[in-house]
Amino acid sequence: MRGKTALAMALVLGLATACGGGGGEVTAKKTEAAPPKVTITPANGSARARPDQGVVVTASGGTLGAVAVTLKGEPVPGALSADKTTWRSSWTLAPGGSYRVQATATSPKGETTTATSAFRTTTAVAATKINNVVPSAGETVGTGMPIFVQFNKDVPERAKPLIEKSIELSSTKPTVGSWRWLDKGHSFNGLPSLVFRPKKPWAPNQEVSLTVHYAGLRIGDDVFGAKDVTRRFKIGDSHVIDINAKTHKLVARKNGRVVRTWGVSLGSGGDVWADGVDHLLTTSGVHLTMDRSRMERMVSPGKKKGDPGYYDEQVPWATRISNSGEYIHENTADPACLGNRNCSHGCVRSPAADAKWLYHWSYRGDIVNITGTARRLDWWNGWGYWEVPFEKWSNTTDRKPVTTSPLK
């Protein structure tokens, strides 16, 4: 019995020694730190991702470091949240685009995780597209020049705020202005347009850059803007033209200095239509030079051949200032009117040398102030937007004036 008891005790002691550490104490097994988790949306392999949702990368159990998103090898801009746990693309994505994403996160203990995603966005493109942007690329324009983003068809109401928010507008010198939507009836060329007008004329001699991040904007239920549009142009010298119908004089200033003066003849009046407007009067107000023609055909509006007051003639050196047929052009009739009385059909007649000089000197968007007539320029007549007080131009419940960002 004593032998068996001793053996049993020895076995117990042996087991205790084998299971314990030094001094018989028990040590817990060390737990390894968990790596951070990275989630990418859209997920890898997505074939019809919504471009209006953009790219979102999140990290849990750590913070994001490098995030690279590319389209055709080009980087897609985005921003990291203040706590470095979320990265979002700055703009919507291009329909039909193949995107690649790689992101790395690091835990507080230095553990890292790298995740990737490759996906493609839906190809459903909206029929509403940006038809044109004015000014033209590289054009030098006047200090009164508006910016037009023109569309091929009417823009759904719910898409309009999205389009405004998608616009990056930069200039060399900070400029305050506001956007306004014009329907086809009030657009100078019959296209629905989003128009930017500065609060004050642009500061002269600077550059302006416009980018509409239209690609991927939700325009309809499940259709999206086709592509971004970028335009860069210049503001030239300040050209201001003052025309007085009572003194029959035109004064042209460059950067505040008078550079040329000549006698003119404005509309004679005497042709009141059913709308109560005398269509032979020149309109008073702030006009902008819109276009120019070396030789412009002018036909009397509302009349046919044989009617009193009918005319059909070619007029040289014509600088257009409204949509109602007003030009500053070479005088082709009675030269005695120039500087003495108003005898035109509504245009501003000028001596040949002066009309030619203005044709070559002016930019589109130069300011033309006409005073002294009984007919006002309607704000929708050509580019008469300066006739609208800025507070009214920008006054909507969901829109505030914008200030251009520094030009990069």
Long-range contacts (C-beta under 8 A, 24 or more apart in sequence): 33-107, 33-109, 33-111, 34-61, 34-107, 34-111, 35-61, 35-62, 35-107, 35-111, 35-112, 35-113, 36-60, 36-61, 36-62, 36-63, 36-105, 36-106, 36-107, 36-111, 36-112, 36-113, 37-61, 37-62, 37-105, 37-113, 38-64, 38-103, 38-104, 38-105, 38-113, 38-114, 38-115, 39-115, 40-101, 40-103, 40-115, 40-116, 40-117, 42-99, 42-117, 42-119, 43-117, 43-119, 44-116, 44-117, 44-118, 44-119, 45-118, 45-119, 46-119, 46-120, 47-119, 47-120, 48-120, 48-121, 48-122, 49-93, 49-119, 49-120, 49-121, 49-122, 50-121, 50-122, 50-224, 51-92, 51-93, 51-94, 51-95, 51-97, 51-121, 51-122, 51-215, 51-216, 51-224, 52-92, 52-93, 52-216, 52-217, 52-218, 52-224, 53-92, 53-93, 54-88, 54-89, 54-91, 54-92, 54-93, 54-216, 55-87, 55-88, 55-89, 55-93, 55-99, 55-101, 56-86, 56-87, 56-88, 56-89, 57-86, 57-87, 57-88, 57-101, 57-103, 58-85, 58-86, 58-87, 59-84, 59-85, 59-86, 59-103, 59-105, 60-85, 61-105, 61-107, 62-105, 62-106, 62-107, 62-108, 62-111, 62-112, 62-113, 63-105, 63-106, 64-103, 64-104, 64-105, 65-104, 65-105, 65-106, 66-102, 66-103, 66-104, 67-101, 67-102, 67-103, 67-104, 68-100, 68-101, 68-102, 68-103, 69-99, 69-100, 69-101, 70-99, 70-100, 71-97, 71-98, 71-99, 72-97, 72-98, 91-166, 91-213, 91-215, 91-216, 91-228, 92-166, 92-213, 92-215, 92-216, 92-217, 92-224, 92-225, 93-121, 93-215, 93-216, 94-121, 94-215, 94-216, 94-227, 94-228, 95-121, 95-122, 95-123, 95-124, 95-125, 95-215, 95-216, 95-224, 95-225, 95-226, 96-120, 96-121, 96-122, 96-123, 96-125, 97-121, 121-216, 122-222, 122-224, 124-222, 124-223, 124-224, 125-223, 125-224, 125-225, 125-226, 126-219, 126-220, 126-223, 126-224, 126-225, 126-226, 127-153, 127-223, 128-152, 128-153, 128-154, 128-155, 128-156, 128-159, 128-219, 128-220, 128-225, 129-225, 129-226, 130-212, 130-214, 130-229, 131-191, 132-191, 133-210, 133-212, 133-229, 133-231, 135-231, 135-233, 135-364, 135-365, 136-231, 136-233, 137-231, 137-232, 137-233, 138-232, 138-233, 138-234, 139-233, 139-234, 139-364, 140-233, 140-234, 140-235, 140-236, 140-363, 141-233, 141-234, 141-235, 141-236, 141-363, 141-364, 141-365, 142-235, 142-236, 142-238, 142-239, 142-288, 142-289, 142-362, 142-363, 142-364, 142-365, 142-366, 142-367, 143-201, 143-202, 143-203, 143-204, 143-235, 143-236, 143-238, 143-239, 143-365, 143-366, 143-367, 144-201, 144-202, 144-286, 144-288, 144-365, 144-366, 144-367, 144-383, 144-386, 145-202, 145-235, 145-288, 145-363, 145-364, 145-365, 146-195, 146-196, 146-197, 146-288, 146-365, 146-383, 146-385, 147-195, 147-196, 147-208, 147-210, 148-193, 148-194, 148-195, 149-193, 149-194, 149-195, 149-210, 149-212, 149-229, 150-187, 150-189, 150-191, 150-192, 150-193, 151-191, 151-192, 151-193, 151-194, 152-191, 153-192, 154-183, 154-184, 154-192, 155-181, 155-192, 155-194, 155-219, 156-219, 156-220, 159-217, 159-218, 159-219, 159-220, 160-194, 161-398, 162-217, 162-218, 163-194, 163-212, 163-214, 163-217, 164-194, 164-399, 166-212, 166-213, 166-214, 166-217, 167-210, 167-211, 167-212, 167-213, 168-209, 168-210, 168-211, 168-213, 168-405, 169-196, 169-208, 169-209, 169-210, 169-402, 169-404, 169-405, 170-208, 170-209, 170-210, 170-404, 170-405, 170-406, 170-407, 170-408, 171-202, 171-206, 171-207, 171-208, 171-209, 171-235, 171-404, 171-407, 172-206, 172-207, 172-208, 172-407, 173-202, 173-203, 173-206, 174-403, 174-404, 174-406, 175-199, 175-202, 175-203, 175-403, 175-404, 176-200, 176-401, 176-402, 176-403, 176-404, 177-401, 177-402, 177-404, 178-390, 178-393, 178-394, 178-399, 178-400, 178-401, 178-402, 179-399, 179-402, 180-393, 180-394, 182-380, 185-380, 186-380, 188-290, 188-323, 188-382, 188-383, 195-385, 197-385, 197-386, 197-390, 197-393, 199-390, 199-401, 201-238, 201-367, 202-235, 203-235, 204-235, 204-236, 204-237, 204-238, 204-255, 205-234, 205-235, 205-236, 205-237, 206-234, 206-235, 206-407, 207-232, 207-233, 207-234, 207-235, 207-407, 208-232, 208-233, 208-234, 208-235, 208-404, 208-407, 209-407, 209-408, 236-363, 239-361, 239-362, 239-363, 239-366, 239-367, 240-366, 240-367, 240-369, 241-328, 241-358, 241-362, 241-366, 241-367, 241-368, 241-369, 242-369, 242-371, 243-328, 243-348, 243-368, 243-369, 243-370, 243-371, 244-370, 244-371, 244-372, 245-282, 245-284, 245-342, 245-370, 245-371, 245-372, 245-373, 246-371, 246-372, 247-372, 248-338, 248-339, 248-340, 248-341, 248-342, 249-339, 250-328, 250-348, 250-350, 250-354, 252-358, 252-361, 260-354, 260-357, 262-338, 262-339, 262-350, 262-351, 262-354, 263-338, 263-339, 263-340, 263-351, 264-328, 264-338, 264-339, 264-348, 264-349, 264-350, 265-331, 265-337, 265-338, 265-339, 265-340, 265-341, 265-342, 265-343, 265-344, 265-348, 265-349, 266-342, 266-344, 266-346, 266-347, 266-348, 266-349, 266-370, 266-372, 266-373, 267-342, 267-344, 267-345, 267-346, 267-347, 267-373, 267-375, 268-342, 268-343, 268-344, 268-345, 269-342, 269-374, 271-309, 273-302, 277-375, 278-374, 278-375, 279-324, 279-346, 280-345, 280-346, 281-346, 281-373, 281-374, 281-375, 282-326, 282-342, 282-344, 282-346, 282-347, 282-348, 282-370, 282-373, 282-375, 283-322, 283-324, 283-326, 283-370, 283-373, 283-375, 283-376, 283-377, 283-378, 283-381, 284-370, 284-371, 284-372, 284-373, 284-374, 284-375, 284-376, 284-377, 285-369, 285-370, 285-376, 285-377, 285-384, 285-386, 285-387, 286-367, 286-368, 286-369, 286-377, 286-384, 286-386, 286-387, 287-321, 287-322, 287-326, 287-367, 287-368, 287-369, 287-370, 287-377, 287-382, 287-383, 287-384, 288-321, 288-364, 288-365, 288-366, 288-367, 288-368, 288-382, 288-383, 288-384, 288-386, 289-319, 289-320, 289-321, 289-362, 289-363, 289-364, 289-365, 289-366, 289-368, 290-320, 290-321, 290-322, 290-364, 290-382, 290-383, 291-319, 291-320, 291-364, 292-318, 292-319, 292-320, 292-359, 292-362, 293-318, 293-320, 294-359, 296-320, 296-327, 296-329, 298-325, 298-327, 298-345, 298-347, 300-345, 301-325, 311-345, 315-347, 316-352, 316-355, 316-356, 317-352, 317-355, 317-356, 317-358, 317-359, 318-355, 318-359, 319-355, 319-358, 319-359, 319-362, 320-382, 321-348, 321-368, 321-382, 322-377, 322-381, 322-382, 322-384, 323-381, 323-382, 324-381, 324-382, 326-382, 328-355, 328-358, 328-368, 329-355, 330-355, 330-356, 331-355
